[in-house]
Amino acid sequence: METSDTIILLILIGCMATNIPVALCLLFTSIVGFVCFSDFPVLLLFQTLFRGLDNFALVVVLFFILCGNIMTAGTIVEKLIKVANSLVSWLPGGLGMAGVIACGLFGAISGSTVATVVALGGFMIPALIENGYPEKYALGIMTTSPNLGVIIPPSIGMILYSAISNVSLKGLFATGFVPGFLIMFSVSVYTYFKFRKDKKIVRQPIPNGKEILKILKEGSWSLMLPVIIFGGIFSGAFTANEAAVVASVYAFFVEFFIHKSIKIKDVKKITIESAVTCASLLIIVTCATAFGRYLTLSNIPGRITETVLETVQSPAMFLLVINFLFLIVGMFIDIISATMILGPVCLPMLSAFNIDPLHFGLILTVNLAIGYCTPPMGVSLYISGAIAKRNIIYVSKAVIPFLIIQIVVLLIITYMPDLVLFLPRLMGLV
């Protein structure tokens, strides 16, 4: 590593240590790099800032955010929770299982971990505690299960990775189902054995056929959302961008005309909130794009590739090192910034180790999803802590068993690529 590379790295880390917003850290570091350590004109940097926003793929982010906000403001979330409850609430630990299943269903629509924590955490954490579940368990499961929001497609992280790597977004989406199912299944099994002999836990009676049919009928409009999204994308009826628009229109139609849970006056508020959220993400994306442009023009990814190839010979060891690096980065940087920075750096190395870019994109996404629940910058920790009025240390301890489960799943998908590439291959997307 050259002296200039070390200085740039220290500047970036130093800025982040001072609590400067990530976007400004990336922008300032890019400016220093262009001015002090390159012969390229600064005008090129500002051109990159604008080109970073001139990407049609980013439209999908706005509409999935809008769709998630419409559902949060309405009653689709409540309907999904009722459906999940009807399936498993009568089992030992059933309400906890219902929480993780509901996170999977909501994540299959919103594409966002933060939206899933906000929408489900505020409802499920108090409900679990009221039904006799330990507070640490309630916080742990409802802080980590929303990670399914970026693992199960559609995923904002996957959309951005597809944009920088040019891999098939459909194929990338298809890889997310297996780890999502494994996490839901593993957490449910853990919950079952944890509470199977606990008499303090309130267990719901086994619902009869009529009750289940009634709940499914009430939730049918909500359950159709993921069917429309995935059915449309994978059947080729519409693209991911079009799917996001269709999902938003459908969610609005259901909440306004069917459930009648939102009014005309709410539309303006929902739209503005979605626009502000999307704008903040786009600022991060464009600053990360500028930083990535500096890295590329300075050939830093090429030099890193050479260094890695000299020191790491085995694909298995490379994947282990990459996982460790991503987990550390996820503790400090959000998934949007990390994807935009690490993607261009790591992609040149994949061919040397015969790693499929789709497989690598999933590994990157799952690692950075775990970062939402790891201190000191894990956003989900702070949201859950605010809901339960607990500090970050308490919540960090509560999530440990569930993070272990997700890391085990991460290792499984890392070293068993055929398991996650099975669906894309079956669909002819690889």
Contacts in CASP RR format, 6 or more apart in sequence:
PFRMAT RR
TARGET T0000
AUTHOR 0000-0000-0000
METHOD contacts of the structure
MODEL  1
METSDTIILLILIGCMATNIPVALCLLFTSIVGFVCFSDFPVLLLFQTLF
RGLDNFALVVVLFFILCGNIMTAGTIVEKLIKVANSLVSWLPGGLGMAGV
IACGLFGAISGSTVATVVALGGFMIPALIENGYPEKYALGIMTTSPNLGV
IIPPSIGMILYSAISNVSLKGLFATGFVPGFLIMFSVSVYTYFKFRKDKK
IVRQPIPNGKEILKILKEGSWSLMLPVIIFGGIFSGAFTANEAAVVASVY
AFFVEFFIHKSIKIKDVKKITIESAVTCASLLIIVTCATAFGRYLTLSNI
PGRITETVLETVQSPAMFLLVINFLFLIVGMFIDIISATMILGPVCLPML
SAFNIDPLHFGLILTVNLAIGYCTPPMGVSLYISGAIAKRNIIYVSKAVI
PFLIIQIVVLLIITYMPDLVLFLPRLMGLV
1 303 0 8 1.000
1 307 0 8 1.000
2 303 0 8 1.000
4 33 0 8 1.000
4 36 0 8 1.000
4 37 0 8 1.000
4 298 0 8 1.000
5 298 0 8 1.000
5 300 0 8 1.000
5 303 0 8 1.000
7 37 0 8 1.000
8 29 0 8 1.000
8 32 0 8 1.000
8 33 0 8 1.000
8 37 0 8 1.000
11 28 0 8 1.000
11 29 0 8 1.000
11 32 0 8 1.000
12 25 0 8 1.000
12 26 0 8 1.000
12 29 0 8 1.000
15 24 0 8 1.000
15 25 0 8 1.000
15 28 0 8 1.000
15 29 0 8 1.000
16 22 0 8 1.000
16 25 0 8 1.000
16 332 0 8 1.000
16 333 0 8 1.000
20 28 0 8 1.000
22 284 0 8 1.000
22 287 0 8 1.000
22 333 0 8 1.000
22 334 0 8 1.000
22 337 0 8 1.000
23 283 0 8 1.000
23 284 0 8 1.000
23 287 0 8 1.000
23 288 0 8 1.000
23 337 0 8 1.000
24 287 0 8 1.000
26 284 0 8 1.000
26 287 0 8 1.000
26 288 0 8 1.000
26 290 0 8 1.000
26 291 0 8 1.000
26 337 0 8 1.000
26 341 0 8 1.000
27 287 0 8 1.000
27 290 0 8 1.000
27 291 0 8 1.000
29 291 0 8 1.000
29 294 0 8 1.000
30 45 0 8 1.000
30 287 0 8 1.000
30 290 0 8 1.000
30 291 0 8 1.000
30 292 0 8 1.000
30 293 0 8 1.000
30 294 0 8 1.000
31 42 0 8 1.000
31 45 0 8 1.000
33 294 0 8 1.000
33 298 0 8 1.000
34 40 0 8 1.000
34 42 0 8 1.000
34 44 0 8 1.000
34 45 0 8 1.000
34 294 0 8 1.000
35 42 0 8 1.000
37 298 0 8 1.000
38 294 0 8 1.000
38 297 0 8 1.000
38 298 0 8 1.000
40 297 0 8 1.000
44 293 0 8 1.000
44 297 0 8 1.000
45 290 0 8 1.000
45 293 0 8 1.000
45 294 0 8 1.000
48 289 0 8 1.000
48 290 0 8 1.000
48 293 0 8 1.000
49 286 0 8 1.000
49 287 0 8 1.000
49 289 0 8 1.000
49 290 0 8 1.000
50 286 0 8 1.000
51 289 0 8 1.000
52 285 0 8 1.000
52 286 0 8 1.000
52 289 0 8 1.000
52 290 0 8 1.000
53 282 0 8 1.000
53 285 0 8 1.000
53 286 0 8 1.000
55 163 0 8 1.000
56 241 0 8 1.000
57 159 0 8 1.000
57 162 0 8 1.000
57 163 0 8 1.000
57 169 0 8 1.000
57 241 0 8 1.000
58 159 0 8 1.000
58 163 0 8 1.000
58 282 0 8 1.000
58 285 0 8 1.000
59 241 0 8 1.000
59 244 0 8 1.000
60 154 0 8 1.000
60 159 0 8 1.000
60 240 0 8 1.000
60 241 0 8 1.000
60 243 0 8 1.000
60 244 0 8 1.000
61 156 0 8 1.000
61 159 0 8 1.000
61 160 0 8 1.000
61 278 0 8 1.000
61 281 0 8 1.000
61 282 0 8 1.000
62 244 0 8 1.000
62 274 0 8 1.000
62 275 0 8 1.000
62 278 0 8 1.000
63 241 0 8 1.000
63 244 0 8 1.000
63 245 0 8 1.000
63 247 0 8 1.000
63 248 0 8 1.000
64 110 0 8 1.000
64 111 0 8 1.000
64 112 0 8 1.000
64 154 0 8 1.000
64 156 0 8 1.000
64 244 0 8 1.000
64 247 0 8 1.000
64 248 0 8 1.000
65 110 0 8 1.000
65 112 0 8 1.000
65 115 0 8 1.000
65 156 0 8 1.000
65 274 0 8 1.000
65 277 0 8 1.000
65 278 0 8 1.000
65 281 0 8 1.000
66 248 0 8 1.000
66 270 0 8 1.000
66 271 0 8 1.000
66 274 0 8 1.000
67 109 0 8 1.000
67 110 0 8 1.000
67 225 0 8 1.000
67 244 0 8 1.000
67 247 0 8 1.000
67 248 0 8 1.000
67 251 0 8 1.000
68 109 0 8 1.000
68 110 0 8 1.000
68 112 0 8 1.000
68 115 0 8 1.000
68 119 0 8 1.000
68 251 0 8 1.000
69 115 0 8 1.000
69 270 0 8 1.000
69 273 0 8 1.000
69 274 0 8 1.000
69 277 0 8 1.000
70 76 0 8 1.000
70 248 0 8 1.000
70 251 0 8 1.000
70 252 0 8 1.000
70 255 0 8 1.000
70 262 0 8 1.000
70 270 0 8 1.000
71 77 0 8 1.000
71 106 0 8 1.000
71 109 0 8 1.000
71 110 0 8 1.000
71 119 0 8 1.000
71 225 0 8 1.000
71 251 0 8 1.000
71 255 0 8 1.000
72 115 0 8 1.000
72 118 0 8 1.000
72 119 0 8 1.000
73 255 0 8 1.000
73 261 0 8 1.000
73 262 0 8 1.000
73 266 0 8 1.000
73 269 0 8 1.000
73 270 0 8 1.000
74 255 0 8 1.000
74 259 0 8 1.000
74 261 0 8 1.000
74 262 0 8 1.000
75 255 0 8 1.000
75 259 0 8 1.000
75 261 0 8 1.000
76 221 0 8 1.000
76 222 0 8 1.000
76 225 0 8 1.000
76 251 0 8 1.000
76 254 0 8 1.000
76 255 0 8 1.000
76 259 0 8 1.000
77 102 0 8 1.000
77 106 0 8 1.000
77 119 0 8 1.000
77 120 0 8 1.000
77 123 0 8 1.000
78 123 0 8 1.000
79 218 0 8 1.000
79 219 0 8 1.000
79 221 0 8 1.000
79 222 0 8 1.000
79 259 0 8 1.000
80 102 0 8 1.000
80 105 0 8 1.000
80 106 0 8 1.000
80 219 0 8 1.000
80 222 0 8 1.000
80 223 0 8 1.000
81 98 0 8 1.000
81 99 0 8 1.000
81 102 0 8 1.000
81 120 0 8 1.000
81 123 0 8 1.000
81 124 0 8 1.000
82 215 0 8 1.000
82 218 0 8 1.000
82 219 0 8 1.000
83 105 0 8 1.000
83 215 0 8 1.000
83 216 0 8 1.000
83 219 0 8 1.000
83 222 0 8 1.000
83 223 0 8 1.000
84 97 0 8 1.000
84 98 0 8 1.000
84 99 0 8 1.000
84 101 0 8 1.000
84 102 0 8 1.000
84 105 0 8 1.000
85 95 0 8 1.000
85 98 0 8 1.000
85 204 0 8 1.000
85 215 0 8 1.000
86 207 0 8 1.000
86 211 0 8 1.000
86 212 0 8 1.000
86 215 0 8 1.000
86 216 0 8 1.000
87 98 0 8 1.000
87 101 0 8 1.000
88 94 0 8 1.000
88 97 0 8 1.000
88 98 0 8 1.000
88 101 0 8 1.000
88 188 0 8 1.000
89 95 0 8 1.000
89 97 0 8 1.000
89 98 0 8 1.000
89 203 0 8 1.000
89 204 0 8 1.000
90 203 0 8 1.000
90 204 0 8 1.000
90 205 0 8 1.000
90 206 0 8 1.000
90 207 0 8 1.000
91 97 0 8 1.000
91 192 0 8 1.000
91 203 0 8 1.000
92 191 0 8 1.000
92 192 0 8 1.000
92 195 0 8 1.000
92 196 0 8 1.000
92 197 0 8 1.000
92 198 0 8 1.000
92 201 0 8 1.000
92 203 0 8 1.000
93 133 0 8 1.000
93 191 0 8 1.000
93 192 0 8 1.000
93 194 0 8 1.000
93 195 0 8 1.000
93 196 0 8 1.000
93 201 0 8 1.000
93 203 0 8 1.000
94 191 0 8 1.000
94 192 0 8 1.000
94 195 0 8 1.000
94 203 0 8 1.000
94 204 0 8 1.000
95 127 0 8 1.000
95 128 0 8 1.000
95 131 0 8 1.000
95 133 0 8 1.000
95 202 0 8 1.000
95 204 0 8 1.000
96 124 0 8 1.000
96 128 0 8 1.000
96 133 0 8 1.000
96 141 0 8 1.000
96 191 0 8 1.000
97 187 0 8 1.000
97 188 0 8 1.000
97 191 0 8 1.000
97 192 0 8 1.000
99 120 0 8 1.000
99 124 0 8 1.000
99 141 0 8 1.000
99 142 0 8 1.000
99 145 0 8 1.000
100 141 0 8 1.000
100 145 0 8 1.000
100 148 0 8 1.000
100 183 0 8 1.000
100 184 0 8 1.000
100 187 0 8 1.000
100 188 0 8 1.000
100 191 0 8 1.000
101 184 0 8 1.000
101 188 0 8 1.000
102 120 0 8 1.000
102 124 0 8 1.000
103 116 0 8 1.000
103 120 0 8 1.000
103 142 0 8 1.000
103 145 0 8 1.000
103 146 0 8 1.000
103 148 0 8 1.000
103 149 0 8 1.000
104 116 0 8 1.000
104 145 0 8 1.000
104 148 0 8 1.000
104 149 0 8 1.000
104 152 0 8 1.000
104 180 0 8 1.000
104 184 0 8 1.000
105 223 0 8 1.000
105 226 0 8 1.000
106 115 0 8 1.000
106 116 0 8 1.000
106 119 0 8 1.000
106 120 0 8 1.000
106 149 0 8 1.000
107 116 0 8 1.000
107 146 0 8 1.000
107 148 0 8 1.000
107 149 0 8 1.000
107 152 0 8 1.000
108 149 0 8 1.000
108 152 0 8 1.000
108 153 0 8 1.000
108 154 0 8 1.000
108 226 0 8 1.000
108 229 0 8 1.000
108 230 0 8 1.000
109 154 0 8 1.000
109 225 0 8 1.000
109 226 0 8 1.000
109 229 0 8 1.000
109 247 0 8 1.000
109 251 0 8 1.000
110 116 0 8 1.000
110 119 0 8 1.000
110 149 0 8 1.000
111 149 0 8 1.000
111 150 0 8 1.000
111 152 0 8 1.000
111 153 0 8 1.000
111 154 0 8 1.000
111 155 0 8 1.000
111 156 0 8 1.000
112 149 0 8 1.000
112 150 0 8 1.000
112 156 0 8 1.000
113 146 0 8 1.000
113 147 0 8 1.000
113 149 0 8 1.000
113 150 0 8 1.000
113 335 0 8 1.000
113 369 0 8 1.000
113 372 0 8 1.000
113 379 0 8 1.000
113 380 0 8 1.000
114 146 0 8 1.000
114 372 0 8 1.000
114 379 0 8 1.000
114 380 0 8 1.000
114 383 0 8 1.000
115 149 0 8 1.000
116 145 0 8 1.000
116 146 0 8 1.000
116 148 0 8 1.000
116 149 0 8 1.000
117 142 0 8 1.000
117 143 0 8 1.000
117 146 0 8 1.000
117 379 0 8 1.000
117 380 0 8 1.000
117 383 0 8 1.000
117 384 0 8 1.000
118 383 0 8 1.000
120 142 0 8 1.000
120 145 0 8 1.000
120 146 0 8 1.000
121 142 0 8 1.000
121 146 0 8 1.000
121 383 0 8 1.000
121 384 0 8 1.000
121 387 0 8 1.000
122 142 0 8 1.000
122 387 0 8 1.000
124 138 0 8 1.000
124 142 0 8 1.000
125 138 0 8 1.000
125 139 0 8 1.000
125 142 0 8 1.000
125 384 0 8 1.000
125 387 0 8 1.000
125 388 0 8 1.000
126 387 0 8 1.000
128 137 0 8 1.000
128 138 0 8 1.000
128 141 0 8 1.000
128 142 0 8 1.000
129 135 0 8 1.000
129 138 0 8 1.000
131 201 0 8 1.000
131 202 0 8 1.000
132 200 0 8 1.000
132 201 0 8 1.000
132 202 0 8 1.000
133 195 0 8 1.000
133 201 0 8 1.000
135 388 0 8 1.000
135 390 0 8 1.000
135 398 0 8 1.000
136 394 0 8 1.000
136 397 0 8 1.000
136 398 0 8 1.000
137 194 0 8 1.000
137 398 0 8 1.000
138 388 0 8 1.000
139 384 0 8 1.000
139 385 0 8 1.000
139 388 0 8 1.000
139 390 0 8 1.000
139 394 0 8 1.000
139 395 0 8 1.000
139 398 0 8 1.000
139 399 0 8 1.000
140 384 0 8 1.000
140 395 0 8 1.000
140 398 0 8 1.000
140 399 0 8 1.000
140 401 0 8 1.000
140 402 0 8 1.000
141 187 0 8 1.000
141 191 0 8 1.000
141 402 0 8 1.000
142 384 0 8 1.000
143 373 0 8 1.000
143 380 0 8 1.000
143 381 0 8 1.000
143 383 0 8 1.000
143 384 0 8 1.000
143 395 0 8 1.000
143 398 0 8 1.000
143 399 0 8 1.000
143 402 0 8 1.000
144 373 0 8 1.000
144 380 0 8 1.000
144 399 0 8 1.000
144 402 0 8 1.000
144 403 0 8 1.000
144 406 0 8 1.000
145 183 0 8 1.000
145 184 0 8 1.000
145 187 0 8 1.000
145 402 0 8 1.000
146 372 0 8 1.000
146 380 0 8 1.000
147 183 0 8 1.000
147 369 0 8 1.000
147 370 0 8 1.000
147 372 0 8 1.000
147 373 0 8 1.000
147 380 0 8 1.000
147 406 0 8 1.000
148 180 0 8 1.000
148 183 0 8 1.000
148 184 0 8 1.000
149 155 0 8 1.000
149 369 0 8 1.000
150 156 0 8 1.000
150 157 0 8 1.000
150 158 0 8 1.000
150 335 0 8 1.000
150 365 0 8 1.000
150 368 0 8 1.000
150 369 0 8 1.000
150 372 0 8 1.000
151 176 0 8 1.000
151 179 0 8 1.000
151 180 0 8 1.000
151 183 0 8 1.000
151 365 0 8 1.000
151 366 0 8 1.000
151 369 0 8 1.000
152 176 0 8 1.000
152 177 0 8 1.000
152 180 0 8 1.000
153 172 0 8 1.000
153 173 0 8 1.000
153 174 0 8 1.000
153 176 0 8 1.000
153 177 0 8 1.000
153 230 0 8 1.000
154 173 0 8 1.000
154 229 0 8 1.000
154 240 0 8 1.000
154 243 0 8 1.000
154 244 0 8 1.000
155 173 0 8 1.000
155 176 0 8 1.000
155 365 0 8 1.000
156 281 0 8 1.000
156 335 0 8 1.000
156 336 0 8 1.000
157 335 0 8 1.000
157 336 0 8 1.000
157 339 0 8 1.000
157 365 0 8 1.000
157 368 0 8 1.000
158 169 0 8 1.000
158 172 0 8 1.000
158 173 0 8 1.000
158 176 0 8 1.000
158 361 0 8 1.000
158 365 0 8 1.000
159 169 0 8 1.000
159 240 0 8 1.000
160 285 0 8 1.000
160 336 0 8 1.000
160 339 0 8 1.000
160 340 0 8 1.000
161 167 0 8 1.000
161 172 0 8 1.000
161 339 0 8 1.000
161 343 0 8 1.000
161 361 0 8 1.000
161 364 0 8 1.000
161 365 0 8 1.000
162 168 0 8 1.000
162 169 0 8 1.000
162 172 0 8 1.000
164 339 0 8 1.000
164 340 0 8 1.000
164 343 0 8 1.000
164 344 0 8 1.000
164 347 0 8 1.000
165 343 0 8 1.000
165 347 0 8 1.000
165 357 0 8 1.000
165 361 0 8 1.000
167 357 0 8 1.000
167 358 0 8 1.000
167 361 0 8 1.000
168 358 0 8 1.000
168 424 0 8 1.000
168 429 0 8 1.000
168 430 0 8 1.000
169 240 0 8 1.000
170 233 0 8 1.000
170 234 0 8 1.000
170 240 0 8 1.000
170 424 0 8 1.000
170 427 0 8 1.000
170 429 0 8 1.000
171 358 0 8 1.000
171 423 0 8 1.000
171 424 0 8 1.000
171 427 0 8 1.000
171 429 0 8 1.000
171 430 0 8 1.000
172 358 0 8 1.000
172 361 0 8 1.000
172 362 0 8 1.000
173 230 0 8 1.000
173 233 0 8 1.000
173 234 0 8 1.000
173 240 0 8 1.000
174 234 0 8 1.000
174 423 0 8 1.000
174 424 0 8 1.000
174 427 0 8 1.000
174 429 0 8 1.000
175 358 0 8 1.000
175 359 0 8 1.000
175 361 0 8 1.000
175 362 0 8 1.000
175 420 0 8 1.000
175 421 0 8 1.000
175 423 0 8 1.000
175 424 0 8 1.000
176 362 0 8 1.000
176 365 0 8 1.000
176 420 0 8 1.000
177 423 0 8 1.000
178 413 0 8 1.000
178 419 0 8 1.000
178 420 0 8 1.000
178 422 0 8 1.000
178 423 0 8 1.000
179 362 0 8 1.000
179 366 0 8 1.000
179 409 0 8 1.000
179 410 0 8 1.000
179 413 0 8 1.000
179 420 0 8 1.000
180 409 0 8 1.000
182 409 0 8 1.000
182 412 0 8 1.000
182 413 0 8 1.000
183 405 0 8 1.000
183 406 0 8 1.000
183 409 0 8 1.000
186 405 0 8 1.000
186 408 0 8 1.000
186 409 0 8 1.000
187 402 0 8 1.000
187 405 0 8 1.000
190 401 0 8 1.000
190 402 0 8 1.000
190 405 0 8 1.000
195 201 0 8 1.000
207 215 0 8 1.000
216 223 0 8 1.000
221 254 0 8 1.000
221 258 0 8 1.000
221 259 0 8 1.000
222 254 0 8 1.000
224 250 0 8 1.000
225 247 0 8 1.000
225 250 0 8 1.000
225 251 0 8 1.000
225 254 0 8 1.000
228 243 0 8 1.000
228 246 0 8 1.000
228 247 0 8 1.000
228 250 0 8 1.000
229 243 0 8 1.000
229 246 0 8 1.000
229 247 0 8 1.000
231 237 0 8 1.000
232 238 0 8 1.000
232 243 0 8 1.000
232 246 0 8 1.000
233 239 0 8 1.000
233 240 0 8 1.000
233 243 0 8 1.000
234 427 0 8 1.000
238 246 0 8 1.000
252 262 0 8 1.000
252 267 0 8 1.000
255 261 0 8 1.000
255 262 0 8 1.000
256 262 0 8 1.000
262 270 0 8 1.000
281 336 0 8 1.000
284 334 0 8 1.000
284 336 0 8 1.000
284 337 0 8 1.000
284 340 0 8 1.000
285 336 0 8 1.000
285 340 0 8 1.000
288 336 0 8 1.000
288 337 0 8 1.000
288 340 0 8 1.000
288 341 0 8 1.000
289 340 0 8 1.000
291 340 0 8 1.000
291 341 0 8 1.000
292 340 0 8 1.000
292 341 0 8 1.000
292 344 0 8 1.000
295 301 0 8 1.000
295 341 0 8 1.000
295 344 0 8 1.000
295 345 0 8 1.000
296 344 0 8 1.000
300 345 0 8 1.000
301 344 0 8 1.000
301 345 0 8 1.000
301 346 0 8 1.000
301 347 0 8 1.000
301 348 0 8 1.000
302 348 0 8 1.000
304 345 0 8 1.000
304 349 0 8 1.000
305 348 0 8 1.000
305 349 0 8 1.000
305 352 0 8 1.000
308 318 0 8 1.000
308 321 0 8 1.000
308 349 0 8 1.000
309 349 0 8 1.000
309 352 0 8 1.000
312 318 0 8 1.000
312 321 0 8 1.000
315 353 0 8 1.000
315 354 0 8 1.000
315 355 0 8 1.000
316 415 0 8 1.000
318 349 0 8 1.000
318 353 0 8 1.000
318 355 0 8 1.000
319 353 0 8 1.000
319 355 0 8 1.000
319 363 0 8 1.000
319 414 0 8 1.000
319 415 0 8 1.000
322 346 0 8 1.000
322 363 0 8 1.000
323 363 0 8 1.000
323 367 0 8 1.000
323 410 0 8 1.000
323 411 0 8 1.000
323 414 0 8 1.000
326 338 0 8 1.000
326 342 0 8 1.000
326 363 0 8 1.000
326 364 0 8 1.000
326 367 0 8 1.000
326 368 0 8 1.000
327 367 0 8 1.000
327 370 0 8 1.000
327 371 0 8 1.000
327 374 0 8 1.000
327 407 0 8 1.000
329 338 0 8 1.000
329 342 0 8 1.000
329 368 0 8 1.000
330 338 0 8 1.000
330 367 0 8 1.000
330 368 0 8 1.000
330 370 0 8 1.000
330 371 0 8 1.000
330 374 0 8 1.000
330 377 0 8 1.000
331 371 0 8 1.000
331 374 0 8 1.000
331 375 0 8 1.000
331 376 0 8 1.000
331 377 0 8 1.000
331 378 0 8 1.000
332 376 0 8 1.000
332 377 0 8 1.000
333 341 0 8 1.000
333 377 0 8 1.000
334 377 0 8 1.000
334 379 0 8 1.000
335 365 0 8 1.000
335 368 0 8 1.000
335 369 0 8 1.000
335 371 0 8 1.000
335 372 0 8 1.000
338 364 0 8 1.000
338 368 0 8 1.000
339 364 0 8 1.000
339 365 0 8 1.000
339 368 0 8 1.000
342 364 0 8 1.000
343 364 0 8 1.000
346 360 0 8 1.000
346 364 0 8 1.000
347 357 0 8 1.000
347 360 0 8 1.000
350 356 0 8 1.000
350 357 0 8 1.000
350 360 0 8 1.000
355 417 0 8 1.000
356 417 0 8 1.000
356 421 0 8 1.000
356 430 0 8 1.000
358 421 0 8 1.000
358 424 0 8 1.000
358 430 0 8 1.000
359 417 0 8 1.000
359 420 0 8 1.000
359 421 0 8 1.000
362 413 0 8 1.000
362 420 0 8 1.000
363 410 0 8 1.000
363 413 0 8 1.000
363 414 0 8 1.000
366 406 0 8 1.000
366 409 0 8 1.000
366 410 0 8 1.000
366 413 0 8 1.000
367 410 0 8 1.000
369 406 0 8 1.000
370 403 0 8 1.000
370 406 0 8 1.000
370 407 0 8 1.000
370 410 0 8 1.000
371 377 0 8 1.000
371 378 0 8 1.000
372 378 0 8 1.000
372 379 0 8 1.000
372 380 0 8 1.000
373 380 0 8 1.000
373 381 0 8 1.000
373 399 0 8 1.000
373 402 0 8 1.000
373 403 0 8 1.000
374 381 0 8 1.000
374 396 0 8 1.000
374 403 0 8 1.000
375 381 0 8 1.000
375 392 0 8 1.000
375 396 0 8 1.000
376 392 0 8 1.000
381 392 0 8 1.000
381 395 0 8 1.000
381 396 0 8 1.000
381 399 0 8 1.000
382 392 0 8 1.000
384 390 0 8 1.000
384 395 0 8 1.000
385 391 0 8 1.000
385 392 0 8 1.000
385 394 0 8 1.000
385 395 0 8 1.000
388 395 0 8 1.000
412 419 0 8 1.000
413 419 0 8 1.000
413 420 0 8 1.000
421 430 0 8 1.000
424 430 0 8 1.000
END
